[in-house]
Amino acid sequence: MSSPPKPFEVHESGAYLHGTKADLAVGDLLVPGRFSNYEDGRVMNHVYVTQTLDAAAWGAELAKGDGRGRIYIVEPLGALEDDPNVTDKKLPGNPTRSYRTREPVRIVGEITDWAGHSEEQLQAMRDGLADLKRQGLDVIYD
C-alpha cells in the first residue's frame, strides 16, 4: 500500500478521481439525481470529482455505507466547474482540484493501492462535520 495522501497534491496520473463506498465497475456511469453519499435524503444535482488523491480518499472514507472505501478513476462526459463547497468559502483558488458536473461521469479504472487517513484524522474530520451540523452550517451548495 502507498503512503497516506498529501493535501493539494495532484494524483500522479493527472486523472479525475471519485471516492465512494459504492462497488462499481469500469464502464458504469455516475449520474446526477442520485442520493447523496453524505446526507440522508438529499438528491444530488451534480457528480463530484477531484484530481487529488487526498480529496478522493476523504470522499471514500466519509461516504455512507458499510463497504470499503473505493477510489475510481473517472472520465467526465461534460463540462466541469469548480466545486463551490470547497473553493468559494474554504479554499479559494481550488487547491484541492475539486470539481462538479451535471453530466455523467464514466468509471474507467480503480486505484486499489491507496492509503487512507489516520484514525485520528478521520475522527477529527467527523467531529468537525458533526459540529457544523449542530450549528446548522453543514450546507452543501448543489
C-alpha positions as CSV (number, residue, x, y, z in Angstrom):
1,M,0.0,0.0,0.0
2,S,1.2,3.5,-0.7
3,S,1.8,6.3,1.8
4,P,-1.1,8.5,3.0
5,P,-2.3,11.1,0.6
6,K,-0.9,14.6,0.7
7,P,-3.3,17.5,0.6
8,F,-3.3,19.5,-2.6
9,E,-1.1,17.1,-4.5
10,V,-2.5,16.2,-7.9
11,H,-2.5,12.4,-8.4
12,E,0.4,11.2,-10.5
13,S,-1.9,10.2,-13.3
14,G,-3.4,13.7,-13.6
15,A,-6.8,11.8,-13.9
16,Y,-10.1,12.8,-12.3
17,L,-11.0,10.7,-9.3
18,H,-14.1,9.9,-7.4
19,G,-14.2,8.5,-3.8
20,T,-17.1,6.4,-2.6
21,K,-18.1,3.2,-0.9
22,A,-20.2,2.1,-3.9
23,D,-19.0,-1.1,-5.6
24,L,-18.9,-0.1,-9.3
25,A,-17.3,-1.4,-12.4
26,V,-15.4,0.0,-15.4
27,G,-18.0,1.4,-17.8
28,D,-20.5,2.3,-15.1
29,L,-21.8,5.9,-15.1
30,L,-22.1,8.2,-12.2
31,V,-25.1,10.5,-12.8
32,P,-26.7,13.4,-11.1
33,G,-30.1,12.8,-9.5
34,R,-28.9,10.1,-7.1
35,F,-29.0,10.2,-3.3
36,S,-26.0,11.8,-1.6
37,N,-23.2,9.7,-0.2
38,Y,-23.1,12.0,2.8
39,E,-26.6,13.3,3.7
40,D,-29.6,11.2,4.2
41,G,-32.5,12.0,1.8
42,R,-30.6,14.6,-0.3
43,V,-30.8,14.1,-4.1
44,M,-27.6,15.5,-5.7
45,N,-27.8,17.7,-8.8
46,H,-24.1,17.1,-9.6
47,V,-21.4,14.5,-9.7
48,Y,-18.2,15.5,-7.8
49,V,-14.7,14.7,-8.9
50,T,-11.2,15.7,-7.9
51,Q,-7.6,15.4,-9.2
52,T,-6.1,14.9,-5.7
53,L,-5.8,11.5,-4.0
54,D,-6.3,13.3,-0.7
55,A,-9.8,14.7,-1.6
56,A,-10.8,11.4,-3.2
57,A,-9.7,9.5,-0.1
58,W,-11.8,11.8,2.1
59,G,-14.8,11.0,-0.2
60,A,-14.2,7.3,0.1
61,E,-13.7,7.3,3.8
62,L,-16.6,9.5,4.8
63,A,-19.2,8.1,2.3
64,K,-22.2,6.3,3.8
65,G,-22.3,2.6,3.6
66,D,-20.7,-0.5,5.1
67,G,-18.4,-1.4,2.2
68,R,-14.7,-0.4,1.9
69,G,-13.8,2.9,0.5
70,R,-13.1,2.9,-3.2
71,I,-11.3,5.5,-5.4
72,Y,-12.3,5.3,-9.0
73,I,-10.5,6.9,-12.0
74,V,-13.3,8.7,-13.9
75,E,-13.8,10.4,-17.2
76,P,-16.3,13.4,-17.1
77,L,-18.6,13.3,-20.2
78,G,-19.4,17.0,-19.9
79,A,-18.2,20.3,-18.7
80,L,-16.8,20.7,-15.2
81,E,-17.0,23.6,-12.8
82,D,-15.1,24.3,-9.6
83,D,-16.9,22.8,-6.6
84,P,-18.2,25.8,-4.7
85,N,-18.5,23.8,-1.5
86,V,-14.7,23.9,-1.3
87,T,-13.5,26.7,-3.5
88,D,-15.7,29.7,-2.7
89,K,-15.6,29.7,1.1
90,K,-12.9,27.4,2.4
91,L,-10.1,27.2,-0.1
92,P,-10.0,29.9,-2.7
93,G,-8.2,29.1,-5.9
94,N,-9.3,25.4,-5.8
95,P,-6.1,23.8,-4.4
96,T,-8.0,20.6,-3.9
97,R,-8.7,20.4,-7.6
98,S,-12.3,19.7,-6.7
99,Y,-15.0,19.9,-9.5
100,R,-18.6,19.1,-10.2
101,T,-20.7,18.4,-13.3
102,R,-24.3,18.0,-14.2
103,E,-23.3,15.4,-16.9
104,P,-22.5,11.7,-16.4
105,V,-19.0,10.6,-15.4
106,R,-17.7,7.2,-16.6
107,I,-15.7,4.9,-14.4
108,V,-12.5,4.0,-16.4
109,G,-10.5,2.3,-13.6
110,E,-9.9,1.9,-9.9
111,I,-7.0,2.8,-7.6
112,T,-6.6,-0.1,-5.3
113,D,-3.3,0.6,-3.5
114,W,-4.1,3.9,-1.8
115,A,-3.6,4.5,1.9
116,G,-6.2,6.5,3.8
117,H,-6.1,9.0,6.6
118,S,-5.2,8.0,10.1
119,E,-7.9,7.2,12.6
120,E,-7.1,10.4,14.4
121,Q,-7.6,12.5,11.2
122,L,-10.8,10.7,10.4
123,Q,-12.2,11.3,13.9
124,A,-11.2,15.0,13.8
125,M,-13.0,15.3,10.4
126,R,-16.1,13.6,11.7
127,D,-16.1,15.7,14.8
128,G,-15.7,18.9,12.7
129,L,-18.6,17.8,10.4
130,A,-20.8,17.0,13.4
131,D,-20.0,20.4,14.9
132,L,-21.0,22.1,11.6
133,K,-24.3,20.1,11.6
134,R,-25.0,21.1,15.2
135,Q,-24.5,24.8,14.3
136,G,-26.6,24.4,11.1
137,L,-23.6,25.2,9.0
138,D,-23.4,21.9,7.1
139,V,-24.6,23.4,3.9
140,I,-24.0,21.7,0.5
141,Y,-24.3,24.1,-2.4
142,D,-25.6,21.7,-5.0
